[in-house]
């Protein structure tokens, strides 16, 4: 998974501190309308304050049925609030 995020509105959490910040990104399978299936988390770059490209991470192997799947990423704050994962999403096609 590879994406970009603009930390100018809310910075990545520093190693220490309690100010509101982006702690991590949660990745979801959004294929089934109205449901989010959690896949894995990606830590936010510590202390990031500007737009970052190529935020990336690798999950453990995931099993998907063949066909199209909508994958979304949600920014998660250190207080537990999340952005809409549909705002950062991509359609993937799994072929057998």
CNS distance restraints for C-alpha pairs under 8 A (distance, minus, plus):
assign (resid   1 and name CA) (resid  56 and name CA) 5.56 0.50 0.50
assign (resid   1 and name CA) (resid  57 and name CA) 5.93 0.50 0.50
assign (resid   1 and name CA) (resid  58 and name CA) 6.53 0.50 0.50
assign (resid   2 and name CA) (resid  54 and name CA) 5.54 0.50 0.50
assign (resid   2 and name CA) (resid  55 and name CA) 5.52 0.50 0.50
assign (resid   2 and name CA) (resid  56 and name CA) 4.46 0.50 0.50
assign (resid   2 and name CA) (resid  57 and name CA) 7.10 0.50 0.50
assign (resid   3 and name CA) (resid  53 and name CA) 6.52 0.50 0.50
assign (resid   3 and name CA) (resid  54 and name CA) 5.47 0.50 0.50
assign (resid   3 and name CA) (resid  55 and name CA) 5.33 0.50 0.50
assign (resid   3 and name CA) (resid  56 and name CA) 6.66 0.50 0.50
assign (resid   4 and name CA) (resid  51 and name CA) 7.21 0.50 0.50
assign (resid   4 and name CA) (resid  52 and name CA) 5.50 0.50 0.50
assign (resid   4 and name CA) (resid  53 and name CA) 4.30 0.50 0.50
assign (resid   4 and name CA) (resid  54 and name CA) 5.70 0.50 0.50
assign (resid   4 and name CA) (resid  55 and name CA) 5.75 0.50 0.50
assign (resid   5 and name CA) (resid  51 and name CA) 5.66 0.50 0.50
assign (resid   5 and name CA) (resid  52 and name CA) 5.48 0.50 0.50
assign (resid   5 and name CA) (resid  53 and name CA) 6.73 0.50 0.50
assign (resid   5 and name CA) (resid  55 and name CA) 7.70 0.50 0.50
assign (resid   6 and name CA) (resid  49 and name CA) 7.85 0.50 0.50
assign (resid   6 and name CA) (resid  50 and name CA) 5.76 0.50 0.50
assign (resid   6 and name CA) (resid  51 and name CA) 3.83 0.50 0.50
assign (resid   6 and name CA) (resid  52 and name CA) 6.15 0.50 0.50
assign (resid   7 and name CA) (resid  11 and name CA) 4.75 0.50 0.50
assign (resid   7 and name CA) (resid  12 and name CA) 6.59 0.50 0.50
assign (resid   7 and name CA) (resid  48 and name CA) 6.17 0.50 0.50
assign (resid   7 and name CA) (resid  49 and name CA) 4.86 0.50 0.50
assign (resid   7 and name CA) (resid  50 and name CA) 4.82 0.50 0.50
assign (resid   7 and name CA) (resid  51 and name CA) 5.55 0.50 0.50
assign (resid   7 and name CA) (resid  52 and name CA) 7.38 0.50 0.50
assign (resid   8 and name CA) (resid  49 and name CA) 5.20 0.50 0.50
assign (resid   8 and name CA) (resid  50 and name CA) 4.83 0.50 0.50
assign (resid   8 and name CA) (resid  51 and name CA) 6.67 0.50 0.50
assign (resid  10 and name CA) (resid  20 and name CA) 7.57 0.50 0.50
assign (resid  10 and name CA) (resid  21 and name CA) 5.66 0.50 0.50
assign (resid  10 and name CA) (resid  22 and name CA) 6.58 0.50 0.50
assign (resid  10 and name CA) (resid  49 and name CA) 7.30 0.50 0.50
assign (resid  11 and name CA) (resid  21 and name CA) 5.37 0.50 0.50
assign (resid  11 and name CA) (resid  22 and name CA) 6.10 0.50 0.50
assign (resid  11 and name CA) (resid  47 and name CA) 6.07 0.50 0.50
assign (resid  11 and name CA) (resid  48 and name CA) 5.38 0.50 0.50
assign (resid  11 and name CA) (resid  49 and name CA) 4.75 0.50 0.50
assign (resid  11 and name CA) (resid  50 and name CA) 7.62 0.50 0.50
assign (resid  12 and name CA) (resid  21 and name CA) 5.41 0.50 0.50
assign (resid  12 and name CA) (resid  22 and name CA) 4.59 0.50 0.50
assign (resid  12 and name CA) (resid  23 and name CA) 6.20 0.50 0.50
assign (resid  12 and name CA) (resid  44 and name CA) 5.81 0.50 0.50
assign (resid  12 and name CA) (resid  45 and name CA) 5.87 0.50 0.50
assign (resid  12 and name CA) (resid  46 and name CA) 5.26 0.50 0.50
assign (resid  12 and name CA) (resid  47 and name CA) 4.60 0.50 0.50
assign (resid  12 and name CA) (resid  48 and name CA) 4.73 0.50 0.50
assign (resid  12 and name CA) (resid  49 and name CA) 6.70 0.50 0.50
assign (resid  13 and name CA) (resid  17 and name CA) 7.62 0.50 0.50
assign (resid  13 and name CA) (resid  19 and name CA) 7.98 0.50 0.50
assign (resid  13 and name CA) (resid  20 and name CA) 7.78 0.50 0.50
assign (resid  13 and name CA) (resid  21 and name CA) 4.92 0.50 0.50
assign (resid  13 and name CA) (resid  22 and name CA) 5.52 0.50 0.50
assign (resid  13 and name CA) (resid  23 and name CA) 5.41 0.50 0.50
assign (resid  13 and name CA) (resid  44 and name CA) 7.31 0.50 0.50
assign (resid  13 and name CA) (resid  45 and name CA) 7.64 0.50 0.50
assign (resid  13 and name CA) (resid  46 and name CA) 5.34 0.50 0.50
assign (resid  13 and name CA) (resid  47 and name CA) 5.26 0.50 0.50
assign (resid  13 and name CA) (resid  48 and name CA) 7.58 0.50 0.50
assign (resid  13 and name CA) (resid  78 and name CA) 7.46 0.50 0.50
assign (resid  14 and name CA) (resid  46 and name CA) 4.93 0.50 0.50
assign (resid  14 and name CA) (resid  47 and name CA) 4.40 0.50 0.50
assign (resid  15 and name CA) (resid  46 and name CA) 6.28 0.50 0.50
assign (resid  15 and name CA) (resid  47 and name CA) 7.45 0.50 0.50
assign (resid  18 and name CA) (resid  78 and name CA) 7.85 0.50 0.50
assign (resid  20 and name CA) (resid  77 and name CA) 6.69 0.50 0.50
assign (resid  20 and name CA) (resid  78 and name CA) 6.34 0.50 0.50
assign (resid  20 and name CA) (resid  79 and name CA) 6.97 0.50 0.50
assign (resid  21 and name CA) (resid  77 and name CA) 5.39 0.50 0.50
assign (resid  21 and name CA) (resid  78 and name CA) 5.91 0.50 0.50
assign (resid  22 and name CA) (resid  44 and name CA) 6.49 0.50 0.50
assign (resid  22 and name CA) (resid  75 and name CA) 6.51 0.50 0.50
assign (resid  22 and name CA) (resid  76 and name CA) 5.71 0.50 0.50
assign (resid  22 and name CA) (resid  77 and name CA) 4.33 0.50 0.50
assign (resid  22 and name CA) (resid  78 and name CA) 6.20 0.50 0.50
assign (resid  23 and name CA) (resid  43 and name CA) 6.48 0.50 0.50
assign (resid  23 and name CA) (resid  44 and name CA) 5.55 0.50 0.50
assign (resid  23 and name CA) (resid  75 and name CA) 7.78 0.50 0.50
assign (resid  23 and name CA) (resid  76 and name CA) 5.83 0.50 0.50
assign (resid  23 and name CA) (resid  77 and name CA) 5.09 0.50 0.50
assign (resid  23 and name CA) (resid  78 and name CA) 5.12 0.50 0.50
assign (resid  24 and name CA) (resid  41 and name CA) 6.61 0.50 0.50
assign (resid  24 and name CA) (resid  42 and name CA) 5.57 0.50 0.50
assign (resid  24 and name CA) (resid  43 and name CA) 4.30 0.50 0.50
assign (resid  24 and name CA) (resid  44 and name CA) 4.58 0.50 0.50
assign (resid  24 and name CA) (resid  75 and name CA) 6.17 0.50 0.50
assign (resid  24 and name CA) (resid  76 and name CA) 5.33 0.50 0.50
assign (resid  24 and name CA) (resid  77 and name CA) 7.01 0.50 0.50
assign (resid  25 and name CA) (resid  41 and name CA) 5.55 0.50 0.50
assign (resid  25 and name CA) (resid  42 and name CA) 5.04 0.50 0.50
assign (resid  25 and name CA) (resid  43 and name CA) 6.29 0.50 0.50
assign (resid  25 and name CA) (resid  44 and name CA) 6.57 0.50 0.50
assign (resid  25 and name CA) (resid  73 and name CA) 6.26 0.50 0.50
assign (resid  25 and name CA) (resid  74 and name CA) 5.37 0.50 0.50
assign (resid  25 and name CA) (resid  75 and name CA) 4.57 0.50 0.50
assign (resid  25 and name CA) (resid  76 and name CA) 5.68 0.50 0.50
assign (resid  26 and name CA) (resid  38 and name CA) 7.25 0.50 0.50
assign (resid  26 and name CA) (resid  39 and name CA) 7.58 0.50 0.50
assign (resid  26 and name CA) (resid  40 and name CA) 6.02 0.50 0.50
assign (resid  26 and name CA) (resid  41 and name CA) 4.41 0.50 0.50
assign (resid  26 and name CA) (resid  42 and name CA) 6.39 0.50 0.50
assign (resid  26 and name CA) (resid  73 and name CA) 5.61 0.50 0.50
assign (resid  26 and name CA) (resid  74 and name CA) 5.16 0.50 0.50
assign (resid  26 and name CA) (resid  75 and name CA) 6.58 0.50 0.50
assign (resid  26 and name CA) (resid  76 and name CA) 6.97 0.50 0.50
assign (resid  27 and name CA) (resid  38 and name CA) 6.21 0.50 0.50
assign (resid  27 and name CA) (resid  39 and name CA) 5.51 0.50 0.50
assign (resid  27 and name CA) (resid  40 and name CA) 5.43 0.50 0.50
assign (resid  27 and name CA) (resid  41 and name CA) 5.98 0.50 0.50
assign (resid  27 and name CA) (resid  42 and name CA) 7.79 0.50 0.50
assign (resid  27 and name CA) (resid  71 and name CA) 7.09 0.50 0.50
assign (resid  27 and name CA) (resid  72 and name CA) 5.76 0.50 0.50
assign (resid  27 and name CA) (resid  73 and name CA) 4.54 0.50 0.50
assign (resid  27 and name CA) (resid  74 and name CA) 6.47 0.50 0.50
assign (resid  27 and name CA) (resid  85 and name CA) 7.78 0.50 0.50
assign (resid  28 and name CA) (resid  36 and name CA) 5.85 0.50 0.50
assign (resid  28 and name CA) (resid  37 and name CA) 5.27 0.50 0.50
assign (resid  28 and name CA) (resid  38 and name CA) 4.55 0.50 0.50
assign (resid  28 and name CA) (resid  39 and name CA) 5.26 0.50 0.50
assign (resid  28 and name CA) (resid  40 and name CA) 7.41 0.50 0.50
assign (resid  28 and name CA) (resid  71 and name CA) 5.68 0.50 0.50
assign (resid  28 and name CA) (resid  72 and name CA) 5.23 0.50 0.50
assign (resid  28 and name CA) (resid  73 and name CA) 6.30 0.50 0.50
assign (resid  28 and name CA) (resid  74 and name CA) 7.95 0.50 0.50
assign (resid  28 and name CA) (resid  85 and name CA) 7.32 0.50 0.50
assign (resid  29 and name CA) (resid  36 and name CA) 5.92 0.50 0.50
assign (resid  29 and name CA) (resid  37 and name CA) 5.03 0.50 0.50
assign (resid  29 and name CA) (resid  38 and name CA) 6.55 0.50 0.50
assign (resid  29 and name CA) (resid  39 and name CA) 6.76 0.50 0.50
assign (resid  29 and name CA) (resid  69 and name CA) 6.91 0.50 0.50
assign (resid  29 and name CA) (resid  70 and name CA) 5.90 0.50 0.50
assign (resid  29 and name CA) (resid  71 and name CA) 4.69 0.50 0.50
assign (resid  29 and name CA) (resid  72 and name CA) 6.45 0.50 0.50
assign (resid  30 and name CA) (resid  34 and name CA) 7.76 0.50 0.50
assign (resid  30 and name CA) (resid  35 and name CA) 6.23 0.50 0.50
assign (resid  30 and name CA) (resid  36 and name CA) 5.10 0.50 0.50
assign (resid  30 and name CA) (resid  37 and name CA) 6.58 0.50 0.50
assign (resid  30 and name CA) (resid  69 and name CA) 7.25 0.50 0.50
assign (resid  30 and name CA) (resid  70 and name CA) 5.11 0.50 0.50
assign (resid  30 and name CA) (resid  71 and name CA) 5.70 0.50 0.50
assign (resid  30 and name CA) (resid  72 and name CA) 6.53 0.50 0.50
assign (resid  30 and name CA) (resid  86 and name CA) 7.84 0.50 0.50
assign (resid  31 and name CA) (resid  35 and name CA) 7.71 0.50 0.50
assign (resid  31 and name CA) (resid  36 and name CA) 7.95 0.50 0.50
assign (resid  31 and name CA) (resid  68 and name CA) 7.83 0.50 0.50
assign (resid  31 and name CA) (resid  69 and name CA) 5.12 0.50 0.50
assign (resid  31 and name CA) (resid  70 and name CA) 4.80 0.50 0.50
assign (resid  31 and name CA) (resid  71 and name CA) 7.31 0.50 0.50
assign (resid  32 and name CA) (resid  36 and name CA) 7.52 0.50 0.50
assign (resid  39 and name CA) (resid  62 and name CA) 7.99 0.50 0.50
assign (resid  40 and name CA) (resid  59 and name CA) 6.60 0.50 0.50
assign (resid  42 and name CA) (resid  56 and name CA) 7.67 0.50 0.50
assign (resid  42 and name CA) (resid  57 and name CA) 6.26 0.50 0.50
assign (resid  44 and name CA) (resid  48 and name CA) 7.95 0.50 0.50
assign (resid  48 and name CA) (resid  52 and name CA) 7.79 0.50 0.50
assign (resid  64 and name CA) (resid  94 and name CA) 7.21 0.50 0.50
assign (resid  65 and name CA) (resid  94 and name CA) 7.17 0.50 0.50
assign (resid  66 and name CA) (resid  93 and name CA) 7.42 0.50 0.50
assign (resid  66 and name CA) (resid  94 and name CA) 4.79 0.50 0.50
assign (resid  66 and name CA) (resid  95 and name CA) 5.32 0.50 0.50
assign (resid  66 and name CA) (resid  96 and name CA) 5.76 0.50 0.50
assign (resid  67 and name CA) (resid  93 and name CA) 5.40 0.50 0.50
assign (resid  67 and name CA) (resid  94 and name CA) 5.05 0.50 0.50
assign (resid  67 and name CA) (resid  95 and name CA) 6.39 0.50 0.50
assign (resid  68 and name CA) (resid  91 and name CA) 6.57 0.50 0.50
assign (resid  68 and name CA) (resid  92 and name CA) 5.55 0.50 0.50
assign (resid  68 and name CA) (resid  93 and name CA) 4.33 0.50 0.50
assign (resid  68 and name CA) (resid  94 and name CA) 6.22 0.50 0.50
assign (resid  69 and name CA) (resid  91 and name CA) 5.61 0.50 0.50
assign (resid  69 and name CA) (resid  92 and name CA) 5.29 0.50 0.50
assign (resid  69 and name CA) (resid  93 and name CA) 6.32 0.50 0.50
assign (resid  69 and name CA) (resid  94 and name CA) 7.67 0.50 0.50
assign (resid  70 and name CA) (resid  89 and name CA) 6.73 0.50 0.50
assign (resid  70 and name CA) (resid  90 and name CA) 5.76 0.50 0.50
assign (resid  70 and name CA) (resid  91 and name CA) 4.46 0.50 0.50
assign (resid  70 and name CA) (resid  92 and name CA) 6.36 0.50 0.50
assign (resid  71 and name CA) (resid  89 and name CA) 5.41 0.50 0.50
assign (resid  71 and name CA) (resid  90 and name CA) 5.40 0.50 0.50
assign (resid  71 and name CA) (resid  91 and name CA) 6.22 0.50 0.50
assign (resid  71 and name CA) (resid  92 and name CA) 7.31 0.50 0.50
assign (resid  72 and name CA) (resid  85 and name CA) 4.68 0.50 0.50
assign (resid  72 and name CA) (resid  86 and name CA) 5.56 0.50 0.50
assign (resid  72 and name CA) (resid  87 and name CA) 7.53 0.50 0.50
assign (resid  72 and name CA) (resid  88 and name CA) 5.54 0.50 0.50
assign (resid  72 and name CA) (resid  89 and name CA) 4.01 0.50 0.50
assign (resid  72 and name CA) (resid  90 and name CA) 6.49 0.50 0.50
assign (resid  73 and name CA) (resid  84 and name CA) 7.95 0.50 0.50
assign (resid  73 and name CA) (resid  85 and name CA) 4.70 0.50 0.50
assign (resid  73 and name CA) (resid  86 and name CA) 7.37 0.50 0.50
assign (resid  73 and name CA) (resid  87 and name CA) 7.87 0.50 0.50
assign (resid  73 and name CA) (resid  88 and name CA) 5.51 0.50 0.50
assign (resid  73 and name CA) (resid  89 and name CA) 6.32 0.50 0.50
assign (resid  74 and name CA) (resid  82 and name CA) 6.04 0.50 0.50
assign (resid  74 and name CA) (resid  83 and name CA) 5.14 0.50 0.50
assign (resid  74 and name CA) (resid  84 and name CA) 5.85 0.50 0.50
assign (resid  74 and name CA) (resid  85 and name CA) 4.36 0.50 0.50
assign (resid  74 and name CA) (resid  88 and name CA) 7.23 0.50 0.50
assign (resid  75 and name CA) (resid  82 and name CA) 5.56 0.50 0.50
assign (resid  75 and name CA) (resid  83 and name CA) 5.33 0.50 0.50
assign (resid  75 and name CA) (resid  85 and name CA) 7.82 0.50 0.50
assign (resid  76 and name CA) (resid  80 and name CA) 6.00 0.50 0.50
assign (resid  76 and name CA) (resid  81 and name CA) 5.66 0.50 0.50
assign (resid  76 and name CA) (resid  82 and name CA) 4.52 0.50 0.50
assign (resid  76 and name CA) (resid  83 and name CA) 6.75 0.50 0.50
assign (resid  77 and name CA) (resid  81 and name CA) 5.37 0.50 0.50
assign (resid  77 and name CA) (resid  82 and name CA) 6.54 0.50 0.50
assign (resid  83 and name CA) (resid  87 and name CA) 7.96 0.50 0.50
assign (resid  84 and name CA) (resid  88 and name CA) 7.80 0.50 0.50
assign (resid  85 and name CA) (resid  89 and name CA) 6.59 0.50 0.50
